[in-house]
Amino acid sequence: MRFVVMLLLVVSMALMLVVIIGGWSVLNGGGYWGTISLGIVVFYGILTVMVGRWSRGAITISVALAVLMLIFAAIGFESWFARDKAGFSDAALPSDLLGLLTLLMVPVQIALAVAASIAVKQEWHVEEERPIGSGDPGATADAGPDSASSASPSAA
């Protein structure tokens, strides 16, 4: 599940970057909102690294941010399609393509929220304690005081 969450974060970052860079010249508020949007992309990148390190807190933040971005994408995609009328300036990419990419953000964010919610339930932060010498073939077991006296040459 960790790989799925990381993949969806990367896909979200790619879609957001294309929309931000392709529509930078016509973003409402200019560089201010574009900079905030780039900050969100960077934050998604940090979350991707943290999820790769099995950080459970990053998963819960991913759920919340996915829901927030889902709302933004669901509200904002129509404005890209409405730019085909006279009087609107052109973006670097066609507005229909930017609208389609923004619309694609909706199912990606839903999938990210669902996958991250399932991943939270996996209890990544829980470690299982095992007694030393519990039969784990890779573990080195301390055999106790008897083995220490037989292992040292001065004990004889």
N, CA, C and O atoms as a GROMACS GRO file, in nm:
protein
  624
    1MET      N    1   0.083  -0.119   0.000
    1MET     CA    2   0.000   0.000   0.000
    1MET      C    3   0.088   0.126   0.000
    1MET      O    4   0.049   0.230  -0.052
    2ARG      N    5   0.205   0.114   0.058
    2ARG     CA    6   0.295   0.229   0.062
    2ARG      C    7   0.331   0.273  -0.079
    2ARG      O    8   0.333   0.393  -0.108
    3PHE      N    9   0.359   0.178  -0.168
    3PHE     CA   10   0.394   0.210  -0.305
    3PHE      C   11   0.279   0.280  -0.376
    3PHE      O   12   0.302   0.374  -0.452
    4VAL      N   13   0.157   0.237  -0.352
    4VAL     CA   14   0.040   0.296  -0.416
    4VAL      C   15   0.025   0.442  -0.372
    4VAL      O   16  -0.001   0.530  -0.455
    5VAL      N   17   0.040   0.467  -0.243
    5VAL     CA   18   0.029   0.605  -0.193
    5VAL      C   19   0.140   0.691  -0.253
    5VAL      O   20   0.115   0.805  -0.294
    6MET      N   21   0.262   0.639  -0.258
    6MET     CA   22   0.372   0.715  -0.315
    6MET      C   23   0.348   0.743  -0.464
    6MET      O   24   0.374   0.853  -0.512
    7LEU      N   25   0.298   0.644  -0.537
    7LEU     CA   26   0.270   0.661  -0.679
    7LEU      C   27   0.162   0.768  -0.701
    7LEU      O   28   0.175   0.852  -0.790
    8LEU      N   29   0.057   0.764  -0.621
    8LEU     CA   30  -0.050   0.863  -0.636
    8LEU      C   31  -0.002   1.004  -0.599
    8LEU      O   32  -0.046   1.102  -0.658
    9LEU      N   33   0.088   1.014  -0.502
    9LEU     CA   34   0.146   1.144  -0.469
    9LEU      C   35   0.229   1.198  -0.586
    9LEU      O   36   0.221   1.317  -0.618
   10VAL      N   37   0.306   1.111  -0.649
   10VAL     CA   38   0.389   1.154  -0.762
   10VAL      C   39   0.301   1.193  -0.881
   10VAL      O   40   0.329   1.293  -0.948
   11VAL      N   41   0.196   1.116  -0.909
   11VAL     CA   42   0.104   1.149  -1.018
   11VAL      C   43   0.036   1.284  -0.989
   11VAL      O   44   0.020   1.365  -1.080
   12SER      N   45  -0.002   1.306  -0.865
   12SER     CA   46  -0.063   1.434  -0.828
   12SER      C   47   0.034   1.549  -0.849
   12SER      O   48  -0.003   1.654  -0.901
   13MET      N   49   0.159   1.528  -0.810
   13MET     CA   50   0.260   1.632  -0.830
   13MET      C   51   0.278   1.663  -0.978
   13MET      O   52   0.287   1.779  -1.016
   14ALA      N   53   0.283   1.560  -1.061
   14ALA     CA   54   0.302   1.581  -1.205
   14ALA      C   55   0.185   1.658  -1.265
   14ALA      O   56   0.205   1.753  -1.342
   15LEU      N   57   0.062   1.618  -1.231
   15LEU     CA   58  -0.055   1.689  -1.283
   15LEU      C   59  -0.056   1.834  -1.238
   15LEU      O   60  -0.083   1.924  -1.317
   16MET      N   61  -0.026   1.857  -1.111
   16MET     CA   62  -0.026   1.995  -1.060
   16MET      C   63   0.082   2.078  -1.128
   16MET      O   64   0.058   2.194  -1.162
   17LEU      N   65   0.200   2.021  -1.147
   17LEU     CA   66   0.308   2.097  -1.212
   17LEU      C   67   0.272   2.136  -1.354
   17LEU      O   68   0.300   2.249  -1.396
   18VAL      N   69   0.212   2.045  -1.429
   18VAL     CA   70   0.175   2.076  -1.567
   18VAL      C   71   0.071   2.189  -1.569
   18VAL      O   72   0.081   2.281  -1.650
   19VAL      N   73  -0.028   2.182  -1.480
   19VAL     CA   74  -0.131   2.285  -1.477
   19VAL      C   75  -0.072   2.418  -1.431
   19VAL      O   76  -0.105   2.523  -1.486
   20ILE      N   77   0.014   2.416  -1.331
   20ILE     CA   78   0.073   2.540  -1.280
   20ILE      C   79   0.162   2.606  -1.385
   20ILE      O   80   0.149   2.725  -1.414
   21ILE      N   81   0.252   2.527  -1.443
   21ILE     CA   82   0.345   2.583  -1.541
   21ILE      C   83   0.271   2.622  -1.670
   21ILE      O   84   0.298   2.726  -1.728
   22GLY      N   85   0.177   2.538  -1.713
   22GLY     CA   86   0.103   2.566  -1.835
   22GLY      C   87   0.008   2.684  -1.823
   22GLY      O   88  -0.021   2.749  -1.923
   23GLY      N   89  -0.040   2.712  -1.704
   23GLY     CA   90  -0.134   2.821  -1.686
   23GLY      C   91  -0.081   2.936  -1.604
   23GLY      O   92  -0.159   3.020  -1.558
   24TRP      N   93   0.052   2.941  -1.584
   24TRP     CA   94   0.112   3.043  -1.497
   24TRP      C   95   0.072   3.185  -1.537
   24TRP      O   96   0.044   3.268  -1.451
   25SER      N   97   0.071   3.213  -1.666
   25SER     CA   98   0.046   3.349  -1.712
   25SER      C   99  -0.097   3.396  -1.687
   25SER      O  100  -0.122   3.517  -1.686
   26VAL      N  101  -0.189   3.305  -1.668
   26VAL     CA  102  -0.329   3.345  -1.649
   26VAL      C  103  -0.382   3.309  -1.510
   26VAL      O  104  -0.502   3.322  -1.485
   27LEU      N  105  -0.296   3.264  -1.420
   27LEU     CA  106  -0.342   3.233  -1.286
   27LEU      C  107  -0.396   3.359  -1.218
   27LEU      O  108  -0.336   3.466  -1.228
   28ASN      N  109  -0.507   3.344  -1.150
   28ASN     CA  110  -0.566   3.457  -1.079
   28ASN      C  111  -0.475   3.494  -0.963
   28ASN      O  112  -0.448   3.410  -0.877
   29GLY      N  113  -0.428   3.616  -0.959
   29GLY     CA  114  -0.337   3.657  -0.855
   29GLY      C  115  -0.192   3.648  -0.898
   29GLY      O  116  -0.102   3.685  -0.823
   30GLY      N  117  -0.170   3.599  -1.019
   30GLY     CA  118  -0.034   3.594  -1.074
   30GLY      C  119   0.060   3.508  -0.994
   30GLY      O  120   0.027   3.395  -0.957
   31GLY      N  121   0.178   3.562  -0.966
   31GLY     CA  122   0.283   3.487  -0.901
   31GLY      C  123   0.252   3.445  -0.759
   31GLY      O  124   0.308   3.347  -0.710
   32TYR      N  125   0.164   3.518  -0.692
   32TYR     CA  126   0.131   3.485  -0.553
   32TYR      C  127   0.068   3.346  -0.543
   32TYR      O  128   0.117   3.261  -0.468
   33TRP      N  129  -0.038   3.322  -0.617
   33TRP     CA  130  -0.106   3.192  -0.612
   33TRP      C  131  -0.022   3.083  -0.679
   33TRP      O  132  -0.027   2.967  -0.639
   34GLY      N  133   0.054   3.121  -0.780
   34GLY     CA  134   0.143   3.025  -0.842
   34GLY      C  135   0.250   2.976  -0.746
   34GLY      O  136   0.285   2.858  -0.745
   35THR      N  137   0.302   3.069  -0.665
   35THR     CA  138   0.403   3.032  -0.566
   35THR      C  139   0.343   2.942  -0.458
   35THR      O  140   0.406   2.846  -0.415
   36ILE      N  141   0.222   2.972  -0.415
   36ILE     CA  142   0.155   2.886  -0.316
   36ILE      C  143   0.132   2.747  -0.376
   36ILE      O  144   0.150   2.646  -0.309
   37SER      N  145   0.092   2.744  -0.502
   37SER     CA  146   0.070   2.615  -0.569
   37SER      C  147   0.198   2.535  -0.580
   37SER      O  148   0.198   2.414  -0.559
   38LEU      N  149   0.307   2.602  -0.612
   38LEU     CA  150   0.437   2.532  -0.616
   38LEU      C  151   0.477   2.483  -0.478
   38LEU      O  152   0.539   2.378  -0.464
   39GLY      N  153   0.443   2.559  -0.375
   39GLY     CA  154   0.469   2.515  -0.238
   39GLY      C  155   0.394   2.387  -0.204
   39GLY      O  156   0.446   2.300  -0.134
   40ILE      N  157   0.271   2.376  -0.253
   40ILE     CA  158   0.193   2.255  -0.230
   40ILE      C  159   0.258   2.137  -0.302
   40ILE      O  160   0.260   2.026  -0.249
   41VAL      N  161   0.309   2.160  -0.422
   41VAL     CA  162   0.377   2.053  -0.496
   41VAL      C  163   0.502   2.008  -0.420
   41VAL      O  164   0.529   1.889  -0.410
   42VAL      N  165   0.578   2.104  -0.367
   42VAL     CA  166   0.697   2.070  -0.288
   42VAL      C  167   0.656   1.991  -0.163
   42VAL      O  168   0.722   1.895  -0.124
   43PHE      N  169   0.545   2.033  -0.100
   43PHE     CA  170   0.497   1.962   0.019
   43PHE      C  171   0.456   1.819  -0.016
   43PHE      O  172   0.481   1.727   0.062
   44TYR      N  173   0.394   1.799  -0.133
   44TYR     CA  174   0.362   1.664  -0.178
   44TYR      C  175   0.491   1.582  -0.195
   44TYR      O  176   0.494   1.463  -0.162
   45GLY      N  177   0.596   1.646  -0.246
   45GLY     CA  178   0.724   1.576  -0.260
   45GLY      C  179   0.781   1.534  -0.126
   45GLY      O  180   0.831   1.423  -0.112
   46ILE      N  181   0.773   1.623  -0.028
   46ILE     CA  182   0.821   1.589   0.107
   46ILE      C  183   0.738   1.475   0.164
   46ILE      O  184   0.792   1.384   0.226
   47LEU      N  185   0.606   1.479   0.143
   47LEU     CA  186   0.520   1.370   0.191
   47LEU      C  187   0.556   1.238   0.124
   47LEU      O  188   0.551   1.132   0.188
   48THR      N  189   0.592   1.243  -0.004
   48THR     CA  190   0.630   1.121  -0.075
   48THR      C  191   0.753   1.058  -0.010
   48THR      O  192   0.758   0.937   0.009
   49VAL      N  193   0.851   1.140   0.022
   49VAL     CA  194   0.972   1.090   0.089
   49VAL      C  195   0.938   1.035   0.227
   49VAL      O  196   0.988   0.929   0.266
   50MET      N  197   0.854   1.106   0.300
   50MET     CA  198   0.818   1.061   0.434
   50MET      C  199   0.738   0.931   0.430
   50MET      O  200   0.755   0.845   0.517
   51VAL      N  201   0.650   0.916   0.332
   51VAL     CA  202   0.575   0.790   0.318
   51VAL      C  203   0.672   0.677   0.286
   51VAL      O  204   0.656   0.566   0.335
   52GLY      N  205   0.772   0.706   0.203
   52GLY     CA  206   0.874   0.605   0.172
   52GLY      C  207   0.952   0.561   0.294
   52GLY      O  208   1.006   0.450   0.297
   53ARG      N  209   0.960   0.647   0.393
   53ARG     CA  210   1.029   0.613   0.518
   53ARG      C  211   0.934   0.556   0.622
   53ARG      O  212   0.972   0.543   0.739
   54TRP      N  213   0.813   0.522   0.583
   54TRP     CA  214   0.712   0.462   0.670
   54TRP      C  215   0.669   0.555   0.782
   54TRP      O  216   0.644   0.510   0.894
   55SER      N  217   0.658   0.683   0.754
   55SER     CA  218   0.611   0.778   0.854
   55SER      C  219   0.459   0.780   0.853
   55SER      O  220   0.397   0.819   0.754
   56ARG      N  221   0.400   0.737   0.962
   56ARG     CA  222   0.255   0.727   0.968
   56ARG      C  223   0.190   0.864   0.968
   56ARG      O  224   0.080   0.880   0.915
   57GLY      N  225   0.255   0.964   1.028
   57GLY     CA  226   0.199   1.098   1.030
   57GLY      C  227   0.185   1.157   0.891
   57GLY      O  228   0.093   1.234   0.865
   58ALA      N  229   0.275   1.121   0.803
   58ALA     CA  230   0.268   1.171   0.665
   58ALA      C  231   0.146   1.116   0.593
   58ALA      O  232   0.090   1.182   0.505
   59ILE      N  233   0.104   0.996   0.630
   59ILE     CA  234  -0.013   0.936   0.567
   59ILE      C  235  -0.138   1.014   0.603
   59ILE      O  236  -0.221   1.042   0.516
   60THR      N  237  -0.154   1.050   0.730
   60THR     CA  238  -0.274   1.124   0.770
   60THR      C  239  -0.276   1.263   0.707
   60THR      O  240  -0.382   1.313   0.669
   61ILE      N  241  -0.160   1.326   0.696
   61ILE     CA  242  -0.153   1.457   0.630
   61ILE      C  243  -0.185   1.441   0.481
   61ILE      O  244  -0.247   1.530   0.422
   62SER      N  245  -0.145   1.331   0.422
   62SER     CA  246  -0.175   1.305   0.281
   62SER      C  247  -0.325   1.295   0.258
   62SER      O  248  -0.376   1.343   0.157
   63VAL      N  249  -0.396   1.233   0.350
   63VAL     CA  250  -0.541   1.222   0.339
   63VAL      C  251  -0.603   1.362   0.341
   63VAL      O  252  -0.686   1.396   0.256
   64ALA      N  253  -0.562   1.443   0.438
   64ALA     CA  254  -0.619   1.576   0.452
   64ALA      C  255  -0.588   1.664   0.330
   64ALA      O  256  -0.675   1.734   0.278
   65LEU      N  257  -0.464   1.659   0.284
   65LEU     CA  258  -0.426   1.741   0.169
   65LEU      C  259  -0.493   1.692   0.041
   65LEU      O  260  -0.526   1.773  -0.046
   66ALA      N  261  -0.514   1.562   0.028
   66ALA     CA  262  -0.583   1.508  -0.089
   66ALA      C  263  -0.728   1.557  -0.093
   66ALA      O  264  -0.779   1.590  -0.200
   67VAL      N  265  -0.792   1.561   0.022
   67VAL     CA  266  -0.930   1.611   0.027
   67VAL      C  267  -0.934   1.759  -0.009
   67VAL      O  268  -1.022   1.803  -0.083
   68LEU      N  269  -0.839   1.836   0.043
   68LEU     CA  270  -0.834   1.979   0.011
   68LEU      C  271  -0.811   2.001  -0.139
   68LEU      O  272  -0.879   2.082  -0.200
   69MET      N  273  -0.716   1.928  -0.197
   69MET     CA  274  -0.688   1.943  -0.340
   69MET      C  275  -0.804   1.890  -0.425
   69MET      O  276  -0.827   1.939  -0.535
   70LEU      N  277  -0.875   1.790  -0.374
   70LEU     CA  278  -0.994   1.740  -0.442
   70LEU      C  279  -1.099   1.851  -0.453
   70LEU      O  280  -1.160   1.869  -0.559
   71ILE      N  281  -1.119   1.924  -0.346
   71ILE     CA  282  -1.215   2.034  -0.347
   71ILE      C  283  -1.172   2.142  -0.446
   71ILE      O  284  -1.252   2.190  -0.526
   72PHE      N  285  -1.044   2.180  -0.440
   72PHE     CA  286  -0.994   2.283  -0.532
   72PHE      C  287  -1.010   2.240  -0.678
   72PHE      O  288  -1.053   2.319  -0.761
   73ALA      N  289  -0.975   2.116  -0.708
   73ALA     CA  290  -0.983   2.068  -0.846
   73ALA      C  291  -1.128   2.057  -0.892
   73ALA      O  292  -1.160   2.091  -1.006
   74ALA      N  293  -1.217   2.009  -0.804
   74ALA     CA  294  -1.357   1.994  -0.841
   74ALA      C  295  -1.423   2.129  -0.867
   74ALA      O  296  -1.512   2.139  -0.951
   75ILE      N  297  -1.380   2.231  -0.796
   75ILE     CA  298  -1.438   2.364  -0.816
   75ILE      C  299  -1.372   2.435  -0.934
   75ILE      O  300  -1.438   2.506  -1.009
   76GLY      N  301  -1.240   2.416  -0.950
   76GLY     CA  302  -1.165   2.497  -1.044
   76GLY      C  303  -1.158   2.450  -1.188
   76GLY      O  304  -1.123   2.529  -1.276
   77PHE      N  305  -1.192   2.325  -1.215
   77PHE     CA  306  -1.173   2.276  -1.353
   77PHE      C  307  -1.264   2.347  -1.452
   77PHE      O  308  -1.225   2.365  -1.567
   78GLU      N  309  -1.384   2.387  -1.410
   78GLU     CA  310  -1.478   2.452  -1.501
   78GLU      C  311  -1.426   2.586  -1.552
   78GLU      O  312  -1.457   2.627  -1.664
   79SER      N  313  -1.346   2.655  -1.469
   79SER     CA  314  -1.297   2.786  -1.511
   79SER      C  315  -1.199   2.774  -1.628
   79SER      O  316  -1.188   2.866  -1.709
   80TRP      N  317  -1.128   2.660  -1.638
   80TRP     CA  318  -1.038   2.642  -1.752
   80TRP      C  319  -1.119   2.622  -1.880
   80TRP      O  320  -1.081   2.672  -1.986
   81PHE      N  321  -1.230   2.549  -1.872
   81PHE     CA  322  -1.313   2.527  -1.991
   81PHE      C  323  -1.388   2.654  -2.032
   81PHE      O  324  -1.424   2.668  -2.148
   82ALA      N  325  -1.411   2.745  -1.939
   82ALA     CA  326  -1.484   2.869  -1.968
   82ALA      C  327  -1.396   2.974  -2.036
   82ALA      O  328  -1.446   3.080  -2.073
   83ARG      N  329  -1.269   2.946  -2.054
   83ARG     CA  330  -1.177   3.045  -2.112
   83ARG      C  331  -1.178   3.045  -2.264
   83ARG      O  332  -1.093   3.110  -2.325
   84ASP      N  333  -1.271   2.975  -2.328
   84ASP     CA  334  -1.275   2.971  -2.474
   84ASP      C  335  -1.350   3.090  -2.535
   84ASP      O  336  -1.365   3.096  -2.657
   85LYS      N  337  -1.396   3.182  -2.453
   85LYS     CA  338  -1.469   3.299  -2.501
   85LYS      C  339  -1.373   3.413  -2.534
   85LYS      O  340  -1.256   3.410  -2.495
   86ALA      N  341  -1.422   3.510  -2.605
   86ALA     CA  342  -1.339   3.626  -2.642
   86ALA      C  343  -1.306   3.710  -2.520
   86ALA      O  344  -1.386   3.722  -2.427
   87GLY      N  345  -1.187   3.766  -2.520
   87GLY     CA  346  -1.145   3.855  -2.413
   87GLY      C  347  -1.055   3.791  -2.310
   87GLY      O  348  -0.999   3.861  -2.225
   88PHE      N  349  -1.038   3.660  -2.314
   88PHE     CA  350  -0.949   3.593  -2.222
   88PHE      C  351  -0.811   3.580  -2.285
   88PHE      O  352  -0.798   3.554  -2.404
   89SER      N  353  -0.709   3.600  -2.204
   89SER     CA  354  -0.572   3.580  -2.254
   89SER      C  355  -0.541   3.431  -2.260
   89SER      O  356  -0.599   3.352  -2.186
   90ASP      N  357  -0.450   3.395  -2.348
   90ASP     CA  358  -0.415   3.254  -2.368
   90ASP      C  359  -0.305   3.212  -2.271
   90ASP      O  360  -0.215   3.290  -2.239
   91ALA      N  361  -0.315   3.090  -2.225
   91ALA     CA  362  -0.211   3.031  -2.140
   91ALA      C  363  -0.108   2.963  -2.229
   91ALA      O  364  -0.126   2.954  -2.351
   92ALA      N  365   0.000   2.916  -2.168
   92ALA     CA  366   0.105   2.848  -2.244
   92ALA      C  367   0.053   2.719  -2.306
   92ALA      O  368   0.093   2.682  -2.417
   93LEU      N  369  -0.037   2.651  -2.237
   93LEU     CA  370  -0.103   2.531  -2.289
   93LEU      C  371  -0.248   2.565  -2.318
   93LEU      O  372  -0.302   2.659  -2.259
   94PRO      N  373  -0.312   2.492  -2.407
   94PRO     CA  374  -0.454   2.519  -2.434
   94PRO      C  375  -0.539   2.504  -2.307
   94PRO      O  376  -0.517   2.414  -2.226
   95SER      N  377  -0.633   2.593  -2.293
   95SER     CA  378  -0.717   2.594  -2.173
   95SER      C  379  -0.798   2.465  -2.158
   95SER      O  380  -0.823   2.420  -2.047
   96ASP      N  381  -0.839   2.405  -2.270
   96ASP     CA  382  -0.912   2.278  -2.263
   96ASP      C  383  -0.825   2.167  -2.204
   96ASP      O  384  -0.874   2.084  -2.127
   97LEU      N  385  -0.698   2.166  -2.240
   97LEU     CA  386  -0.606   2.066  -2.186
   97LEU      C  387  -0.584   2.089  -2.037
   97LEU      O  388  -0.583   1.993  -1.959
   98LEU      N  389  -0.568   2.214  -1.997
   98LEU     CA  390  -0.551   2.244  -1.855
   98LEU      C  391  -0.677   2.208  -1.776
   98LEU      O  392  -0.668   2.161  -1.663
   99GLY      N  393  -0.794   2.230  -1.836
   99GLY     CA  394  -0.918   2.190  -1.770
   99GLY      C  395  -0.930   2.039  -1.756
   99GLY      O  396  -0.975   1.989  -1.654
  100LEU      N  397  -0.887   1.967  -1.860
  100LEU     CA  398  -0.891   1.821  -1.854
  100LEU      C  399  -0.794   1.768  -1.747
  100LEU      O  400  -0.828   1.677  -1.672
  101LEU      N  401  -0.675   1.825  -1.741
  101LEU     CA  402  -0.578   1.782  -1.639
  101LEU      C  403  -0.627   1.814  -1.499
  101LEU      O  404  -0.606   1.736  -1.406
  102THR      N  405  -0.692   1.928  -1.484
  102THR     CA  406  -0.748   1.963  -1.353
  102THR      C  407  -0.863   1.869  -1.318
  102THR      O  408  -0.878   1.830  -1.202
  103LEU      N  409  -0.942   1.833  -1.416
  103LEU     CA  410  -1.050   1.737  -1.394
  103LEU      C  411  -0.994   1.599  -1.358
  103LEU      O  412  -1.053   1.528  -1.276
  104LEU      N  413  -0.882   1.561  -1.418
  104LEU     CA  414  -0.818   1.433  -1.384
  104LEU      C  415  -0.766   1.432  -1.240
  104LEU      O  416  -0.747   1.325  -1.181
  105MET      N  417  -0.742   1.549  -1.187
  105MET     CA  418  -0.698   1.556  -1.047
  105MET      C  419  -0.804   1.502  -0.952
  105MET      O  420  -0.771   1.450  -0.845
  106VAL      N  421  -0.931   1.516  -0.989
  106VAL     CA  422  -1.039   1.473  -0.900
  106VAL      C  423  -1.032   1.323  -0.870
  106VAL      O  424  -1.026   1.288  -0.752
  107PRO      N  425  -1.032   1.232  -0.969
  107PRO     CA  426  -1.023   1.090  -0.934
  107PRO      C  427  -0.888   1.052  -0.872
  107PRO      O  428  -0.881   0.960  -0.790
  108VAL      N  429  -0.782   1.121  -0.911
  108VAL     CA  430  -0.651   1.091  -0.851
  108VAL      C  431  -0.651   1.125  -0.703
  108VAL      O  432  -0.598   1.050  -0.621
  109GLN      N  433  -0.711   1.239  -0.668
  109GLN     CA  434  -0.716   1.278  -0.527
  109GLN      C  435  -0.810   1.189  -0.447
  109GLN      O  436  -0.784   1.161  -0.330
  110ILE      N  437  -0.918   1.144  -0.510
  110ILE     CA  438  -1.006   1.048  -0.442
  110ILE      C  439  -0.930   0.918  -0.415
  110ILE      O  440  -0.936   0.864  -0.305
  111ALA      N  441  -0.858   0.870  -0.516
  111ALA     CA  442  -0.781   0.747  -0.499
  111ALA      C  443  -0.672   0.765  -0.393
  111ALA      O  444  -0.647   0.674  -0.314
  112LEU      N  445  -0.608   0.882  -0.391
  112LEU     CA  446  -0.505   0.908  -0.290
  112LEU      C  447  -0.565   0.910  -0.151
  112LEU      O  448  -0.507   0.853  -0.058
  113ALA      N  449  -0.679   0.974  -0.134
  113ALA     CA  450  -0.743   0.979  -0.002
  113ALA      C  451  -0.784   0.840   0.045
  113ALA      O  452  -0.766   0.806   0.162
  114VAL      N  453  -0.838   0.760  -0.045
  114VAL     CA  454  -0.880   0.624  -0.008
  114VAL      C  455  -0.758   0.537   0.023
  114VAL      O  456  -0.757   0.466   0.124
  115ALA      N  457  -0.656   0.541  -0.062
  115ALA     CA  458  -0.537   0.458  -0.041
  115ALA      C  459  -0.464   0.498   0.087
  115ALA      O  460  -0.418   0.412   0.162
  116ALA      N  461  -0.454   0.627   0.111
  116ALA     CA  462  -0.386   0.672   0.233
  116ALA      C  463  -0.468   0.638   0.357
  116ALA      O  464  -0.412   0.607   0.462
  117SER      N  465  -0.601   0.642   0.346
  117SER     CA  466  -0.686   0.603   0.459
  117SER      C  467  -0.669   0.455   0.493
  117SER      O  468  -0.665   0.417   0.610
  118ILE      N  469  -0.658   0.373   0.389
  118ILE     CA  470  -0.635   0.230   0.412
  118ILE      C  471  -0.496   0.209   0.471
  118ILE      O  472  -0.477   0.124   0.559
  119ALA      N  473  -0.399   0.285   0.425
  119ALA     CA  474  -0.261   0.271   0.474
  119ALA      C  475  -0.250   0.310   0.620
  119ALA      O  476  -0.168   0.253   0.692
  120VAL      N  477  -0.330   0.405   0.666
  120VAL     CA  478  -0.327   0.445   0.807
  120VAL      C  479  -0.367   0.327   0.895
  120VAL      O  480  -0.313   0.311   1.005
  121LYS      N  481  -0.458   0.247   0.848
  121LYS     CA  482  -0.507   0.134   0.926
  121LYS      C  483  -0.406   0.019   0.933
  121LYS      O  484  -0.428  -0.078   1.006
  122GLN      N  485  -0.295   0.028   0.859
  122GLN     CA  486  -0.198  -0.080   0.859
  122GLN      C  487  -0.106  -0.079   0.980
  122GLN      O  488  -0.023  -0.169   0.995
  123GLU      N  489  -0.121   0.020   1.066
  123GLU     CA  490  -0.041   0.027   1.190
  123GLU      C  491   0.108   0.022   1.162
  123GLU      O  492   0.179  -0.062   1.218
  124TRP      N  493   0.158   0.111   1.076
  124TRP     CA  494   0.299   0.113   1.042
  124TRP      C  495   0.387   0.147   1.161
  124TRP      O  496   0.504   0.108   1.166
  125HIS      N  497   0.332   0.219   1.257
  125HIS     CA  498   0.413   0.266   1.369
  125HIS      C  499   0.429   0.160   1.479
  125HIS      O  500   0.508   0.180   1.571
  126VAL      N  501   0.356   0.051   1.471
  126VAL     CA  502   0.359  -0.051   1.575
  126VAL      C  503   0.474  -0.148   1.548
  126VAL      O  504   0.486  -0.203   1.439
  127GLU      N  505   0.556  -0.166   1.649
  127GLU     CA  506   0.664  -0.263   1.639
  127GLU      C  507   0.631  -0.381   1.730
  127GLU      O  508   0.577  -0.364   1.839
  128GLU      N  509   0.664  -0.497   1.683
  128GLU     CA  510   0.636  -0.618   1.759
  128GLU      C  511   0.761  -0.658   1.836
  128GLU      O  512   0.868  -0.676   1.778
  129GLU      N  513   0.747  -0.671   1.966
  129GLU     CA  514   0.861  -0.712   2.046
  129GLU      C  515   0.871  -0.863   2.048
  129GLU      O  516   0.771  -0.933   2.062
  130ARG      N  517   0.992  -0.911   2.033
  130ARG     CA  518   1.018  -1.055   2.038
  130ARG      C  519   1.131  -1.078   2.138
  130ARG      O  520   1.227  -1.001   2.142
  131PRO      N  521   1.120  -1.182   2.217
  131PRO     CA  522   1.230  -1.212   2.308
  131PRO      C  523   1.354  -1.256   2.231
  131PRO      O  524   1.344  -1.310   2.121
  132ILE      N  525   1.469  -1.232   2.288
  132ILE     CA  526   1.595  -1.271   2.224
  132ILE      C  527   1.596  -1.422   2.209
  132ILE      O  528   1.563  -1.496   2.302
  133GLY      N  529   1.636  -1.467   2.090
  133GLY     CA  530   1.641  -1.610   2.062
  133GLY      C  531   1.504  -1.669   2.040
  133GLY      O  532   1.481  -1.785   2.076
  134SER      N  533   1.413  -1.594   1.982
  134SER     CA  534   1.276  -1.640   1.965
  134SER      C  535   1.257  -1.727   1.842
  134SER      O  536   1.143  -1.758   1.805
  135GLY      N  537   1.366  -1.768   1.778
  135GLY     CA  538   1.354  -1.853   1.662
  135GLY      C  539   1.367  -1.780   1.532
  135GLY      O  540   1.354  -1.840   1.426
  136ASP      N  541   1.392  -1.651   1.538
  136ASP     CA  542   1.413  -1.574   1.416
  136ASP      C  543   1.550  -1.610   1.360
  136ASP      O  544   1.650  -1.586   1.427
  137PRO      N  545   1.558  -1.668   1.239
  137PRO     CA  546   1.686  -1.718   1.188
  137PRO      C  547   1.788  -1.606   1.164
  137PRO      O  548   1.908  -1.634   1.163
  138GLY      N  549   1.745  -1.483   1.145
  138GLY     CA  550   1.840  -1.376   1.120
  138GLY      C  551   1.888  -1.309   1.247
  138GLY      O  552   1.982  -1.229   1.243
  139ALA      N  553   1.827  -1.340   1.359
  139ALA     CA  554   1.862  -1.272   1.484
  139ALA      C  555   1.980  -1.340   1.551
  139ALA      O  556   1.997  -1.462   1.542
  140THR      N  557   2.060  -1.261   1.616
  140THR     CA  558   2.170  -1.316   1.695
  140THR      C  559   2.124  -1.323   1.838
  140THR      O  560   2.086  -1.222   1.897
  141ALA      N  561   2.128  -1.438   1.893
  141ALA     CA  562   2.077  -1.458   2.028
  141ALA      C  563   2.191  -1.458   2.128
  141ALA      O  564   2.296  -1.518   2.104
  142ASP      N  565   2.169  -1.391   2.239
  142ASP     CA  566   2.265  -1.394   2.350
  142ASP      C  567   2.233  -1.518   2.432
  142ASP      O  568   2.125  -1.529   2.489
  143ALA      N  569   2.326  -1.609   2.438
  143ALA     CA  570   2.299  -1.738   2.501
  143ALA      C  571   2.307  -1.731   2.653
  143ALA      O  572   2.274  -1.830   2.719
  144GLY      N  573   2.349  -1.622   2.710
  144GLY     CA  574   2.351  -1.608   2.854
  144GLY      C  575   2.489  -1.625   2.912
  144GLY      O  576   2.588  -1.627   2.839
  145PRO      N  577   2.497  -1.638   3.047
  145PRO     CA  578   2.628  -1.643   3.114
  145PRO      C  579   2.706  -1.771   3.085
  145PRO      O  580   2.829  -1.768   3.091
  146ASP      N  581   2.640  -1.882   3.054
  146ASP     CA  582   2.712  -2.006   3.028
  146ASP      C  583   2.795  -1.997   2.902
  146ASP      O  584   2.908  -2.048   2.897
  147SER      N  585   2.743  -1.934   2.800
  147SER     CA  586   2.818  -1.924   2.675
  147SER      C  587   2.933  -1.826   2.689
  147SER      O  588   3.034  -1.841   2.620
  148ALA      N  589   2.921  -1.727   2.775
  148ALA     CA  590   3.029  -1.630   2.793
  148ALA      C  591   3.148  -1.696   2.862
  148ALA      O  592   3.263  -1.668   2.827
  149SER      N  593   3.122  -1.784   2.959
  149SER     CA  594   3.232  -1.848   3.028
  149SER      C  595   3.300  -1.955   2.940
  149SER      O  596   3.420  -1.977   2.950
  150SER      N  597   3.222  -2.020   2.855
  150SER     CA  598   3.283  -2.121   2.768
  150SER      C  599   3.354  -2.057   2.651
  150SER      O  600   3.444  -2.118   2.593
  151ALA      N  601   3.316  -1.934   2.614
  151ALA     CA  602   3.376  -1.869   2.500
  151ALA      C  603   3.510  -1.804   2.536
  151ALA      O  604   3.596  -1.788   2.450
  152SER      N  605   3.527  -1.765   2.662
  152SER     CA  606   3.652  -1.698   2.699
  152SER      C  607   3.758  -1.800   2.736
  152SER      O  608   3.726  -1.897   2.805
  153PRO      N  609   3.881  -1.783   2.693
  153PRO     CA  610   3.987  -1.879   2.720
  153PRO      C  611   4.029  -1.880   2.867
  153PRO      O  612   4.083  -1.981   2.914
  154SER      N  613   4.006  -1.773   2.940
  154SER     CA  614   4.051  -1.770   3.080
  154SER      C  615   3.955  -1.843   3.172
  154SER      O  616   3.989  -1.863   3.288
  155ALA      N  617   3.840  -1.882   3.126
  155ALA     CA  618   3.740  -1.949   3.210
  155ALA      C  619   3.778  -2.094   3.232
  155ALA      O  620   3.719  -2.157   3.321
  156ALA      N  621   3.869  -2.152   3.160
  156ALA     CA  622   3.900  -2.293   3.173
  156ALA      C  623   3.986  -2.326   3.290
  156ALA      O  624   4.020  -2.443   3.310
   0.00000   0.00000   0.00000
